[in-house]
Amino acid sequence: VSSNKLSTESIQSLLLTLSQQTALTEFTASKIDMTDACSQAIVDFLQSCTNLRTLDVSSNDLTSDSLVSIFKEISVHPSLVDLNLGGMPMDSNYLIAMKEMLSANRKLRRLSLRDAQIDNEKLVSLNS
């Protein structure tokens, strides 16, 4: 569904429908105007699709508030190995939650932050 401008209701409906496809291994939803209103639908989708190996939600309008709850679910996801979060702003809350998620999820093998808007000072302060 990448690069399609979808309404919040359409995205939520799509995620609900896909949640029933428990064998799904890849979901790419970059540049679809996904907003915070979709965050619970993403969490529910991740809980249902335990075979999901690849998730791309890059270049959407998700804020750190949404991503923190999504990261909590990714932390315990049993099979996700490839995650694309590029093209989104990263504030301190986002970076802290991402660090916690990466510490908890040892299965993740690929993380893309391409074109992410990262504050260098905040990133450096994570290891202080």
N, CA, C and O atoms as a Tinker XYZ file with bonds, in Angstrom:
   512  protein
     1  N      0.810000   -1.197000    0.000000    73     2
     2  CA     0.000000    0.000000    0.000000    64     1     3
     3  C      0.854000    1.262000    0.000000    63     2     4     5
     4  O      0.319000    2.360000    0.157000    81     3
     5  N      2.131000    1.137000   -0.168000    73     3     6
     6  CA     3.037000    2.283000   -0.101000    64     5     7
     7  C      2.677000    3.357000   -1.116000    63     6     8     9
     8  O      2.186000    3.083000   -2.210000    81     7
     9  N      2.941000    4.582000   -0.708000    73     7    10
    10  CA     2.761000    5.775000   -1.533000    64     9    11
    11  C      1.318000    6.028000   -1.941000    63    10    12    13
    12  O      1.073000    6.748000   -2.909000    81    11
    13  N      0.374000    5.464000   -1.239000    73    11    14
    14  CA    -1.044000    5.750000   -1.449000    64    13    15
    15  C     -1.514000    6.605000   -0.284000    63    14    16    17
    16  O     -1.318000    6.234000    0.874000    81    15
    17  N     -2.113000    7.711000   -0.568000    73    15    18
    18  CA    -2.642000    8.576000    0.481000    64    17    19
    19  C     -3.982000    8.014000    0.931000    63    18    20    21
    20  O     -4.975000    8.090000    0.207000    81    19
    21  N     -3.999000    7.452000    2.129000    73    19    22
    22  CA    -5.200000    6.799000    2.643000    64    21    23
    23  C     -5.762000    7.569000    3.833000    63    22    24    25
    24  O     -5.017000    8.224000    4.562000    81    23
    25  N     -7.051000    7.491000    4.023000    73    23    26
    26  CA    -7.677000    8.108000    5.191000    64    25    27
    27  C     -7.374000    7.258000    6.423000    63    26    28    29
    28  O     -7.024000    6.083000    6.315000    81    27
    29  N     -7.513000    7.868000    7.579000    73    27    30
    30  CA    -7.298000    7.146000    8.834000    64    29    31
    31  C     -8.216000    5.928000    8.913000    63    30    32    33
    32  O     -7.789000    4.845000    9.312000    81    31
    33  N     -9.462000    6.111000    8.534000    73    31    34
    34  CA   -10.424000    5.010000    8.579000    64    33    35
    35  C    -10.005000    3.876000    7.638000    63    34    36    37
    36  O    -10.148000    2.702000    7.981000    81    35
    37  N     -9.494000    4.219000    6.468000    73    35    38
    38  CA    -9.048000    3.196000    5.516000    64    37    39
    39  C     -7.860000    2.418000    6.058000    63    38    40    41
    40  O     -7.793000    1.196000    5.919000    81    39
    41  N     -6.927000    3.124000    6.673000    73    39    42
    42  CA    -5.740000    2.460000    7.239000    64    41    43
    43  C     -6.163000    1.537000    8.377000    63    42    44    45
    44  O     -5.709000    0.395000    8.452000    81    43
    45  N     -7.027000    2.023000    9.258000    73    43    46
    46  CA    -7.489000    1.199000   10.378000    64    45    47
    47  C     -8.229000   -0.043000    9.876000    63    46    48    49
    48  O     -8.043000   -1.138000   10.406000    81    47
    49  N     -9.054000    0.131000    8.868000    73    47    50
    50  CA    -9.790000   -0.997000    8.291000    64    49    51
    51  C     -8.839000   -2.000000    7.649000    63    50    52    53
    52  O     -9.001000   -3.209000    7.813000    81    51
    53  N     -7.858000   -1.500000    6.926000    73    51    54
    54  CA    -6.866000   -2.374000    6.297000    64    53    55
    55  C     -6.108000   -3.175000    7.347000    63    54    56    57
    56  O     -5.928000   -4.383000    7.192000    81    55
    57  N     -5.662000   -2.517000    8.413000    73    55    58
    58  CA    -4.917000   -3.207000    9.459000    64    57    59
    59  C     -5.791000   -4.247000   10.157000    63    58    60    61
    60  O     -5.313000   -5.328000   10.500000    81    59
    61  N     -7.047000   -3.930000   10.364000    73    59    62
    62  CA    -7.960000   -4.897000   10.975000    64    61    63
    63  C     -8.133000   -6.122000   10.085000    63    62    64    65
    64  O     -8.111000   -7.254000   10.568000    81    63
    65  N     -8.304000   -5.897000    8.799000    73    63    66
    66  CA    -8.443000   -7.001000    7.844000    64    65    67
    67  C     -7.173000   -7.843000    7.801000    63    66    68    69
    68  O     -7.233000   -9.072000    7.825000    81    67
    69  N     -6.024000   -7.173000    7.737000    73    67    70
    70  CA    -4.750000   -7.895000    7.666000    64    69    71
    71  C     -4.444000   -8.641000    8.964000    63    70    72    73
    72  O     -3.722000   -9.637000    8.950000    81    71
    73  N     -4.982000   -8.170000   10.072000    73    71    74
    74  CA    -4.769000   -8.845000   11.360000    64    73    75
    75  C     -5.297000  -10.274000   11.339000    63    74    76    77
    76  O     -4.853000  -11.120000   12.115000    81    75
    77  N     -6.234000  -10.531000   10.458000    73    75    78
    78  CA    -6.794000  -11.876000   10.342000    64    77    79
    79  C     -5.902000  -12.796000    9.513000    63    78    80    81
    80  O     -6.114000  -14.008000    9.483000    81    79
    81  N     -4.917000  -12.229000    8.849000    73    79    82
    82  CA    -3.975000  -13.004000    8.028000    64    81    83
    83  C     -2.748000  -13.333000    8.873000    63    82    84    85
    84  O     -1.684000  -12.745000    8.683000    81    83
    85  N     -2.893000  -14.248000    9.783000    73    83    86
    86  CA    -1.840000  -14.517000   10.762000    64    85    87
    87  C     -0.562000  -15.078000   10.146000    63    86    88    89
    88  O      0.488000  -15.068000   10.790000    81    87
    89  N     -0.635000  -15.563000    8.920000    73    87    90
    90  CA     0.562000  -16.084000    8.249000    64    89    91
    91  C      1.347000  -14.983000    7.526000    63    90    92    93
    92  O      2.414000  -15.248000    6.971000    81    91
    93  N      0.832000  -13.767000    7.530000    73    91    94
    94  CA     1.490000  -12.644000    6.843000    64    93    95
    95  C      2.902000  -12.447000    7.387000    63    94    96    97
    96  O      3.107000  -12.430000    8.601000    81    95
    97  N      3.872000  -12.300000    6.488000    73    95    98
    98  CA     5.263000  -12.131000    6.918000    64    97    99
    99  C      5.842000  -10.759000    6.604000    63    98   100   101
   100  O      6.906000  -10.412000    7.116000    81    99
   101  N      5.161000   -9.969000    5.770000    73    99   102
   102  CA     5.696000   -8.650000    5.412000    64   101   103
   103  C      4.556000   -7.654000    5.229000    63   102   104   105
   104  O      3.531000   -7.959000    4.620000    81   103
   105  N      4.764000   -6.447000    5.777000    73   103   106
   106  CA     3.799000   -5.365000    5.581000    64   105   107
   107  C      4.568000   -4.076000    5.341000    63   106   108   109
   108  O      5.347000   -3.630000    6.183000    81   107
   109  N      4.332000   -3.492000    4.181000    73   107   110
   110  CA     4.976000   -2.239000    3.794000    64   109   111
   111  C      3.899000   -1.174000    3.651000    63   110   112   113
   112  O      2.992000   -1.291000    2.827000    81   111
   113  N      4.016000   -0.131000    4.470000    73   111   114
   114  CA     3.021000    0.931000    4.479000    64   113   115
   115  C      3.702000    2.291000    4.601000    63   114   116   117
   116  O      3.356000    3.096000    5.465000    81   115
   117  N      4.665000    2.532000    3.734000    73   115   118
   118  CA     5.361000    3.819000    3.772000    64   117   119
   119  C      4.596000    4.858000    2.952000    63   118   120   121
   120  O      3.953000    4.543000    1.951000    81   119
   121  N      4.686000    6.079000    3.403000    73   119   122
   122  CA     4.103000    7.230000    2.689000    64   121   123
   123  C      2.606000    7.067000    2.434000    63   122   124   125
   124  O      2.137000    7.291000    1.318000    81   123
   125  N      1.860000    6.678000    3.466000    73   123   126
   126  CA     0.412000    6.545000    3.285000    64   125   127
   127  C     -0.368000    7.518000    4.171000    63   126   128   129
   128  O     -1.583000    7.384000    4.314000    81   127
   129  N      0.314000    8.485000    4.760000    73   127   130
   130  CA    -0.311000    9.463000    5.662000    64   129   131
   131  C     -0.833000    8.824000    6.942000    63   130   132   133
   132  O     -1.851000    9.258000    7.481000    81   131
   133  N     -0.147000    7.802000    7.431000    73   131   134
   134  CA    -0.515000    7.160000    8.687000    64   133   135
   135  C     -0.233000    8.136000    9.828000    63   134   136   137
   136  O      0.859000    8.697000    9.916000    81   135
   137  N     -1.221000    8.335000   10.700000    73   135   138
   138  CA    -1.082000    9.265000   11.816000    64   137   139
   139  C     -1.211000    8.533000   13.144000    63   138   140   141
   140  O     -1.396000    7.316000   13.188000    81   139
   141  N     -1.110000    9.298000   14.223000    73   139   142
   142  CA    -1.233000    8.729000   15.561000    64   141   143
   143  C     -2.566000    8.033000   15.787000    63   142   144   145
   144  O     -2.660000    7.124000   16.612000    81   143
   145  N     -3.590000    8.450000   15.066000    73   143   146
   146  CA    -4.910000    7.821000   15.209000    64   145   147
   147  C     -4.878000    6.340000   14.826000    63   146   148   149
   148  O     -5.796000    5.591000   15.161000    81   147
   149  N     -3.834000    5.923000   14.131000    73   147   150
   150  CA    -3.698000    4.525000   13.691000    64   149   151
   151  C     -2.829000    3.691000   14.628000    63   150   152   153
   152  O     -2.667000    2.492000   14.404000    81   151
   153  N     -2.275000    4.291000   15.657000    73   151   154
   154  CA    -1.287000    3.575000   16.473000    64   153   155
   155  C     -1.854000    2.334000   17.153000    63   154   156   157
   156  O     -1.189000    1.299000   17.186000    81   155
   157  N     -3.067000    2.414000   17.695000    73   155   158
   158  CA    -3.635000    1.229000   18.338000    64   157   159
   159  C     -3.899000    0.128000   17.322000    63   158   160   161
   160  O     -3.735000   -1.052000   17.632000    81   159
   161  N     -4.306000    0.499000   16.119000    73   159   162
   162  CA    -4.529000   -0.493000   15.061000    64   161   163
   163  C     -3.213000   -1.185000   14.690000    63   162   164   165
   164  O     -3.203000   -2.379000   14.393000    81   163
   165  N     -2.112000   -0.442000   14.707000    73   163   166
   166  CA    -0.801000   -1.044000   14.423000    64   165   167
   167  C     -0.430000   -2.016000   15.532000    63   166   168   169
   168  O      0.037000   -3.121000   15.256000    81   167
   169  N     -0.631000   -1.620000   16.776000    73   167   170
   170  CA    -0.334000   -2.498000   17.920000    64   169   171
   171  C     -1.165000   -3.777000   17.829000    63   170   172   173
   172  O     -0.637000   -4.876000   18.003000    81   171
   173  N     -2.459000   -3.636000   17.556000    73   171   174
   174  CA    -3.331000   -4.813000   17.427000    64   173   175
   175  C     -2.872000   -5.706000   16.276000    63   174   176   177
   176  O     -2.876000   -6.932000   16.390000    81   175
   177  N     -2.481000   -5.086000   15.177000    73   175   178
   178  CA    -1.977000   -5.816000   14.009000    64   177   179
   179  C     -0.730000   -6.621000   14.386000    63   178   180   181
   180  O     -0.619000   -7.797000   14.037000    81   179
   181  N      0.201000   -5.993000   15.093000    73   179   182
   182  CA     1.427000   -6.686000   15.502000    64   181   183
   183  C      1.126000   -7.839000   16.452000    63   182   184   185
   184  O      1.773000   -8.884000   16.384000    81   183
   185  N      0.156000   -7.657000   17.331000    73   183   186
   186  CA    -0.207000   -8.727000   18.265000    64   185   187
   187  C     -0.807000   -9.924000   17.539000    63   186   188   189
   188  O     -0.598000  -11.068000   17.944000    81   187
   189  N     -1.548000   -9.665000   16.472000    73   187   190
   190  CA    -2.195000  -10.751000   15.724000    64   189   191
   191  C     -1.253000  -11.441000   14.747000    63   190   192   193
   192  O     -1.302000  -12.660000   14.587000    81   191
   193  N     -0.409000  -10.672000   14.106000    73   191   194
   194  CA     0.468000  -11.208000   13.049000    64   193   195
   195  C      1.816000  -11.590000   13.636000    63   194   196   197
   196  O      2.814000  -10.893000   13.452000    81   195
   197  N      1.825000  -12.693000   14.334000    73   195   198
   198  CA     3.035000  -13.115000   15.035000    64   197   199
   199  C      4.098000  -13.688000   14.101000    63   198   200   201
   200  O      5.233000  -13.908000   14.522000    81   199
   201  N      3.745000  -13.931000   12.842000    73   199   202
   202  CA     4.729000  -14.416000   11.868000    64   201   203
   203  C      5.361000  -13.279000   11.063000    63   202   204   205
   204  O      6.217000  -13.516000   10.211000    81   203
   205  N      4.937000  -12.053000   11.337000    73   203   206
   206  CA     5.456000  -10.903000   10.603000    64   205   207
   207  C      6.956000  -10.780000   10.801000    63   206   208   209
   208  O      7.441000  -10.745000   11.932000    81   207
   209  N      7.688000  -10.714000    9.696000    73   207   210
   210  CA     9.143000  -10.583000    9.749000    64   209   211
   211  C      9.611000   -9.188000    9.328000    63   210   212   213
   212  O     10.680000   -8.745000    9.750000    81   211
   213  N      8.824000   -8.495000    8.503000    73   211   214
   214  CA     9.217000   -7.188000    7.972000    64   213   215
   215  C      8.080000   -6.193000    8.163000    63   214   216   217
   216  O      6.935000   -6.461000    7.798000    81   215
   217  N      8.412000   -5.035000    8.743000    73   215   218
   218  CA     7.453000   -3.954000    8.909000    64   217   219
   219  C      8.092000   -2.651000    8.445000    63   218   220   221
   220  O      9.151000   -2.256000    8.931000    81   219
   221  N      7.433000   -1.993000    7.498000    73   219   222
   222  CA     7.901000   -0.703000    6.983000    64   221   223
   223  C      6.785000    0.317000    7.164000    63   222   224   225
   224  O      5.778000    0.286000    6.456000    81   223
   225  N      6.974000    1.215000    8.113000    73   223   226
   226  CA     6.032000    2.312000    8.331000    64   225   227
   227  C      6.744000    3.656000    8.134000    63   226   228   229
   228  O      6.383000    4.659000    8.750000    81   227
   229  N      7.733000    3.657000    7.289000    73   227   230
   230  CA     8.550000    4.849000    7.070000    64   229   231
   231  C      7.774000    5.971000    6.398000    63   230   232   233
   232  O      6.770000    5.752000    5.720000    81   231
   233  N      8.274000    7.170000    6.610000    73   231   234
   234  CA     7.741000    8.377000    5.967000    64   233   235
   235  C      6.245000    8.559000    6.182000    63   234   236   237
   236  O      5.500000    8.864000    5.250000    81   235
   237  N      5.824000    8.368000    7.416000    73   235   238
   238  CA     4.445000    8.625000    7.811000    64   237   239
   239  C      4.433000    9.719000    8.872000    63   238   240   241
   240  O      5.477000   10.276000    9.213000    81   239
   241  N      3.259000   10.017000    9.385000    73   239   242
   242  CA     3.107000   11.114000   10.342000    64   241   243
   243  C      2.896000   10.609000   11.759000    63   242   244   245
   244  O      2.059000   11.136000   12.492000    81   243
   245  N      3.645000    9.598000   12.140000    73   243   246
   246  CA     3.571000    9.056000   13.492000    64   245   247
   247  C      4.508000    9.835000   14.403000    63   246   248   249
   248  O      5.671000   10.051000   14.062000    81   247
   249  N      4.009000   10.255000   15.552000    73   247   250
   250  CA     4.841000   10.993000   16.507000    64   249   251
   251  C      5.440000   10.021000   17.513000    63   250   252   253
   252  O      5.114000    8.834000   17.524000    81   251
   253  N      6.309000   10.539000   18.347000    73   251   254
   254  CA     6.950000    9.682000   19.343000    64   253   255
   255  C      5.927000    9.082000   20.298000    63   254   256   257
   256  O      6.136000    7.976000   20.796000    81   255
   257  N      4.817000    9.788000   20.571000    73   255   258
   258  CA     3.795000    9.228000   21.462000    64   257   259
   259  C      3.266000    7.908000   20.920000    63   258   260   261
   260  O      3.124000    6.940000   21.668000    81   259
   261  N      2.977000    7.865000   19.631000    73   259   262
   262  CA     2.490000    6.630000   19.002000    64   261   263
   263  C      3.581000    5.580000   18.935000    63   262   264   265
   264  O      3.352000    4.408000   19.236000    81   263
   265  N      4.759000    6.006000   18.541000    73   263   266
   266  CA     5.842000    5.048000   18.345000    64   265   267
   267  C      6.276000    4.397000   19.647000    63   266   268   269
   268  O      6.742000    3.257000   19.641000    81   267
   269  N      6.133000    5.098000   20.761000    73   267   270
   270  CA     6.465000    4.487000   22.048000    64   269   271
   271  C      5.583000    3.262000   22.288000    63   270   272   273
   272  O      6.084000    2.220000   22.711000    81   271
   273  N      4.282000    3.368000   22.024000    73   271   274
   274  CA     3.402000    2.195000   22.226000    64   273   275
   275  C      3.684000    1.106000   21.195000    63   274   276   277
   276  O      3.602000   -0.081000   21.508000    81   275
   277  N      4.011000    1.500000   19.980000    73   275   278
   278  CA     4.355000    0.524000   18.939000    64   277   279
   279  C      5.670000   -0.177000   19.295000    63   278   280   281
   280  O      5.795000   -1.388000   19.113000    81   279
   281  N      6.642000    0.576000   19.797000    73   279   282
   282  CA     7.924000   -0.007000   20.199000    64   281   283
   283  C      7.728000   -1.032000   21.318000    63   282   284   285
   284  O      8.406000   -2.058000   21.342000    81   283
   285  N      6.807000   -0.760000   22.241000    73   283   286
   286  CA     6.557000   -1.722000   23.324000    64   285   287
   287  C      6.092000   -3.060000   22.755000    63   286   288   289
   288  O      6.487000   -4.122000   23.237000    81   287
   289  N      5.259000   -2.998000   21.735000    73   287   290
   290  CA     4.785000   -4.237000   21.108000    64   289   291
   291  C      5.905000   -4.915000   20.320000    63   290   292   293
   292  O      6.025000   -6.140000   20.341000    81   291
   293  N      6.716000   -4.131000   19.633000    73   291   294
   294  CA     7.835000   -4.701000   18.873000    64   293   295
   295  C      8.831000   -5.361000   19.824000    63   294   296   297
   296  O      9.479000   -6.344000   19.464000    81   295
   297  N      8.950000   -4.828000   21.022000    73   295   298
   298  CA     9.889000   -5.392000   22.014000    64   297   299
   299  C      9.627000   -6.855000   22.303000    63   298   300   301
   300  O     10.553000   -7.610000   22.601000    81   299
   301  N      8.371000   -7.259000   22.217000    73   299   302
   302  CA     8.014000   -8.644000   22.544000    64   301   303
   303  C      7.559000   -9.441000   21.325000    63   302   304   305
   304  O      7.129000  -10.588000   21.453000    81   303
   305  N      7.654000   -8.839000   20.155000    73   303   306
   306  CA     7.197000   -9.539000   18.947000    64   305   307
   307  C      8.106000  -10.739000   18.679000    63   306   308   309
   308  O      9.329000  -10.609000   18.727000    81   307
   309  N      7.522000  -11.901000   18.399000    73   307   310
   310  CA     8.324000  -13.123000   18.291000    64   309   311
   311  C      9.109000  -13.313000   17.000000    63   310   312   313
   312  O     10.020000  -14.140000   16.969000    81   311
   313  N      8.792000  -12.580000   15.930000    73   311   314
   314  CA     9.466000  -12.904000   14.668000    64   313   315
   315  C      9.956000  -11.709000   13.851000    63   314   316   317
   316  O     10.592000  -11.909000   12.817000    81   315
   317  N      9.686000  -10.487000   14.274000    73   315   318
   318  CA    10.085000   -9.317000   13.491000    64   317   319
   319  C     11.612000   -9.195000   13.433000    63   318   320   321
   320  O     12.274000   -9.126000   14.468000    81   319
   321  N     12.158000   -9.168000   12.225000    73   319   322
   322  CA    13.603000   -9.059000   12.046000    64   321   323
   323  C     14.012000   -7.843000   11.217000    63   322   324   325
   324  O     15.193000   -7.501000   11.171000    81   323
   325  N     13.058000   -7.189000   10.565000    73   323   326
   326  CA    13.350000   -6.081000    9.656000    64   325   327
   327  C     12.349000   -4.954000    9.910000    63   326   328   329
   328  O     11.143000   -5.134000    9.741000    81   327
   329  N     12.859000   -3.790000   10.317000    73   327   330
   330  CA    12.001000   -2.669000   10.684000    64   329   331
   331  C     12.494000   -1.402000   10.003000    63   330   332   333
   332  O     13.667000   -1.047000   10.119000    81   331
   333  N     11.600000   -0.717000    9.293000    73   331   334
   334  CA    11.950000    0.532000    8.612000    64   333   335
   335  C     11.149000    1.667000    9.232000    63   334   336   337
   336  O      9.920000    1.694000    9.164000    81   335
   337  N     11.875000    2.608000    9.841000    73   335   338
   338  CA    11.280000    3.770000   10.502000    64   337   339
   339  C     11.802000    5.072000    9.914000    63   338   340   341
   340  O     11.707000    6.120000   10.553000    81   339
   341  N     12.343000    5.022000    8.724000    73   339   342
   342  CA    12.953000    6.200000    8.116000    64   341   343
   343  C     11.967000    7.322000    7.857000    63   342   344   345
   344  O     10.758000    7.112000    7.760000    81   343
   345  N     12.522000    8.519000    7.748000    73   343   346
   346  CA    11.738000    9.668000    7.337000    64   345   347
   347  C     10.814000   10.244000    8.389000    63   346   348   349
   348  O      9.884000   10.977000    8.052000    81   347
   349  N     11.045000    9.932000    9.651000    73   347   350
   350  CA    10.197000   10.481000   10.704000    64   349   351
   351  C     11.057000   11.227000   11.721000    63   350   352   353
   352  O     12.212000   10.863000   11.942000    81   351
   353  N     10.499000   12.273000   12.342000    73   351   354
   354  CA    11.268000   13.013000   13.355000    64   353   355
   355  C     11.487000   12.169000   14.602000    63   354   356   357
   356  O     10.617000   11.402000   15.013000    81   355
   357  N     12.669000   12.325000   15.195000    73   355   358
   358  CA    13.009000   11.545000   16.380000    64   357   359
   359  C     13.343000   12.483000   17.527000    63   358   360   361
   360  O     14.409000   13.099000   17.536000    81   359
   361  N     12.447000   12.596000   18.489000    73   359   362
   362  CA    12.725000   13.406000   19.668000    64   361   363
   363  C     13.284000   12.508000   20.773000    63   362   364   365
   364  O     13.507000   11.319000   20.549000    81   363
   365  N     13.507000   13.060000   21.945000    73   363   366
   366  CA    14.112000   12.303000   23.053000    64   365   367
   367  C     13.277000   11.094000   23.453000    63   366   368   369
   368  O     13.824000   10.014000   23.677000    81   367
   369  N     11.951000   11.262000   23.547000    73   367   370
   370  CA    11.089000   10.140000   23.932000    64   369   371
   371  C     11.197000    9.000000   22.932000    63   370   372   373
   372  O     11.260000    7.830000   23.311000    81   371
   373  N     11.218000    9.348000   21.665000    73   371   374
   374  CA    11.345000    8.360000   20.589000    64   373   375
   375  C     12.664000    7.603000   20.746000    63   374   376   377
   376  O     12.691000    6.373000   20.696000    81   375
   377  N     13.747000    8.340000   20.936000    73   375   378
   378  CA    15.061000    7.704000   21.017000    64   377   379
   379  C     15.184000    6.804000   22.240000    63   378   380   381
   380  O     15.769000    5.724000   22.158000    81   379
   381  N     14.642000    7.238000   23.364000    73   379   382
   382  CA    14.688000    6.416000   24.577000    64   381   383
   383  C     13.871000    5.142000   24.382000    63   382   384   385
   384  O     14.327000    4.050000   24.722000    81   383
   385  N     12.669000    5.282000   23.836000    73   383   386
   386  CA    11.816000    4.108000   23.598000    64   385   387
   387  C     12.446000    3.167000   22.581000    63   386   388   389
   388  O     12.346000    1.947000   22.720000    81   387
   389  N     13.092000    3.721000   21.563000    73   387   390
   390  CA    13.752000    2.882000   20.567000    64   389   391
   391  C     14.913000    2.113000   21.204000    63   390   392   393
   392  O     15.114000    0.933000   20.919000    81   391
   393  N     15.660000    2.782000   22.052000    73   391   394
   394  CA    16.776000    2.115000   22.733000    64   393   395
   395  C     16.261000    0.957000   23.594000    63   394   396   397
   396  O     16.851000   -0.123000   23.597000    81   395
   397  N     15.168000    1.178000   24.321000    73   395   398
   398  CA    14.581000    0.117000   25.145000    64   397   399
   399  C     14.078000   -1.039000   24.288000    63   398   400   401
   400  O     14.244000   -2.207000   24.637000    81   399
   401  N     13.457000   -0.691000   23.156000    73   399   402
   402  CA    12.950000   -1.720000   22.247000    64   401   403
   403  C     14.093000   -2.561000   21.699000    63   402   404   405
   404  O     13.992000   -3.787000   21.637000    81   403
   405  N     15.169000   -1.912000   21.306000    73   403   406
   406  CA    16.314000   -2.636000   20.756000    64   405   407
   407  C     16.982000   -3.518000   21.805000    63   406   408   409
   408  O     17.511000   -4.581000   21.482000    81   407
   409  N     16.956000   -3.080000   23.046000    73   407   410
   410  CA    17.521000   -3.900000   24.127000    64   409   411
   411  C     16.682000   -5.143000   24.381000    63   410   412   413
   412  O     17.213000   -6.207000   24.699000    81   411
   413  N     15.366000   -5.001000   24.239000    73   411   414
   414  CA    14.458000   -6.107000   24.528000    64   413   415
   415  C     14.302000   -7.078000   23.361000    63   414   416   417
   416  O     14.180000   -8.284000   23.573000    81   415
   417  N     14.306000   -6.567000   22.141000    73   415   418
   418  CA    14.068000   -7.417000   20.967000    64   417   419
   419  C     15.401000   -7.807000   20.348000    63   418   420   421
   420  O     15.991000   -7.042000   19.584000    81   419
   421  N     15.862000   -8.985000   20.678000    73   419   422
   422  CA    17.152000   -9.472000   20.169000    64   421   423
   423  C     17.025000  -10.166000   18.821000    63   422   424   425
   424  O     18.031000  -10.563000   18.234000    81   423
   425  N     15.805000  -10.318000   18.326000    73   423   426
   426  CA    15.604000  -10.961000   17.023000    64   425   427
   427  C     15.780000   -9.980000   15.860000    63   426   428   429
   428  O     16.086000  -10.386000   14.739000    81   427
   429  N     15.586000   -8.693000   16.137000    73   427   430
   430  CA    15.665000   -7.682000   15.087000    64   429   431
   431  C     17.062000   -7.678000   14.466000    63   430   432   433
   432  O     18.066000   -7.576000   15.171000    81   431
   433  N     17.110000   -7.791000   13.139000    73   431   434
   434  CA    18.385000   -7.867000   12.422000    64   433   435
   435  C     18.655000   -6.642000   11.548000    63   434   436   437
   436  O     19.808000   -6.330000   11.251000    81   435
   437  N     17.593000   -5.951000   11.140000    73   435   438
   438  CA    17.761000   -4.789000   10.258000    64   437   439
   439  C     16.856000   -3.673000   10.734000    63   438   440   441
   440  O     15.652000   -3.862000   10.907000    81   439
   441  N     17.446000   -2.508000   10.942000    73   439   442
   442  CA    16.712000   -1.313000   11.337000    64   441   443
   443  C     17.118000   -0.191000   10.400000    63   442   444   445
   444  O     18.290000    0.180000   10.338000    81   443
   445  N     16.150000    0.351000    9.668000    73   443   446
   446  CA    16.441000    1.464000    8.766000    64   445   447
   447  C     15.890000    2.753000    9.354000    63   446   448   449
   448  O     14.714000    2.835000    9.710000    81   447
   449  N     16.751000    3.753000    9.451000    73   447   450
   450  CA    16.375000    5.091000    9.906000    64   449   451
   451  C     16.698000    6.111000    8.820000    63   450   452   453
   452  O     16.926000    7.285000    9.113000    81   451
   453  N     16.717000    5.670000    7.590000    73   451   454
   454  CA    17.076000    6.528000    6.464000    64   453   455
   455  C     16.192000    7.781000    6.433000    63   454   456   457
   456  O     14.970000    7.705000    6.557000    81   455
   457  N     16.829000    8.901000    6.269000    73   455   458
   458  CA    16.154000   10.201000    6.195000    64   457   459
   459  C     15.382000   10.552000    7.463000    63   458   460   461
   460  O     14.505000   11.416000    7.439000    81   459
   461  N     15.705000    9.889000    8.563000    73   459   462
   462  CA    15.073000   10.248000    9.835000    64   461   463
   463  C     15.642000   11.590000   10.300000    63   462   464   465
   464  O     16.798000   11.924000   10.040000    81   463
   465  N     14.811000   12.326000   10.980000    73   463   466
   466  CA    15.212000   13.644000   11.470000    64   465   467
   467  C     15.690000   13.486000   12.902000    63   466   468   469
   468  O     14.913000   13.609000   13.849000    81   467
   469  N     16.992000   13.208000   13.048000    73   467   470
   470  CA    17.583000   12.890000   14.348000    64   469   471
   471  C     18.349000   14.091000   14.868000    63   470   472   473
   472  O     19.153000   14.692000   14.155000    81   471
   473  N     18.087000   14.431000   16.121000    73   471   474
   474  CA    18.830000   15.490000   16.808000    64   473   475
   475  C     20.118000   14.860000   17.324000    63   474   476   477
   476  O     20.079000   14.001000   18.205000    81   475
   477  N     21.259000   15.281000   16.781000    73   475   478
   478  CA    22.557000   14.693000   17.108000    64   477   479
   479  C     22.861000   14.746000   18.604000    63   478   480   481
   480  O     23.339000   13.760000   19.166000    81   479
   481  N     22.595000   15.873000   19.255000    73   479   482
   482  CA    22.888000   15.996000   20.683000    64   481   483
   483  C     22.058000   15.019000   21.507000    63   482   484   485
   484  O     22.563000   14.415000   22.453000    81   483
   485  N     20.793000   14.864000   21.152000    73   483   486
   486  CA    19.926000   13.929000   21.879000    64   485   487
   487  C     20.376000   12.494000   21.668000    63   486   488   489
   488  O     20.294000   11.675000   22.584000    81   487
   489  N     20.844000   12.189000   20.486000    73   487   490
   490  CA    21.314000   10.838000   20.188000    64   489   491
   491  C     22.562000   10.520000   21.004000    63   490   492   493
   492  O     22.680000    9.435000   21.574000    81   491
   493  N     23.480000   11.459000   21.056000    73   491   494
   494  CA    24.716000   11.274000   21.835000    64   493   495
   495  C     24.390000   11.128000   23.318000    63   494   496   497
   496  O     25.027000   10.338000   24.016000    81   495
   497  N     23.398000   11.887000   23.810000    73   495   498
   498  CA    23.068000   11.852000   25.237000    64   497   499
   499  C     22.458000   10.517000   25.673000    63   498   500   501
   500  O     22.403000   10.245000   26.872000    81   499
   501  N     22.006000    9.692000   24.760000    73   499   502
   502  CA    21.453000    8.393000   25.111000    64   501   503
   503  C     22.471000    7.484000   25.797000    63   502   504   505
   504  O     22.108000    6.644000   26.620000    81   503
   505  N     23.718000    7.655000   25.461000    73   503   506
   506  CA    24.765000    6.805000   26.025000    64   505   507
   507  C     25.490000    7.448000   27.188000    63   506   508   509
   508  O     26.520000    6.947000   27.638000    81   507
   509  N     24.960000    8.544000   27.670000    73   507   510
   510  CA    25.591000    9.251000   28.806000    64   509   511
   511  C     25.114000    8.681000   30.113000    63   510   512
   512  O     25.531000    9.142000   31.176000    81   511
